[in-house]
Amino acid sequence: MVKYGKYEMRVRDKIIIENGYMTKAKVKWWGGYGNFAHPYLWKVNPADSDYQESWGDPRIKKEEKVEKEQKVENNLKINRGRKM
């Protein structure tokens, strides 16, 4: 684990973010043993010192999430029990 800014994260996640990618990083949460959070972290510019943070996937628009939920609801099969 590496302390960088306000986060203490895995070295692998820090390298991925520094190279310009978005990752669901494993971050120490509340400093206790075994307490981890997994926010999405990325940098807009590699020269920035702080990270952008999101708890949901920022690459998926909210409209797409709603459409997926509606499709799942419409495709539910009604179980009418065992046929005799």
Secondary structure, DSSP 8 states (H G I E B T S, - for coil): -EEETTEEE-HHHHHHHHTT--EE--EE-TT-TT-EE--EEE-SSTT-SS-EEESS-TTS-HHHHHHHHHHHHHT---------
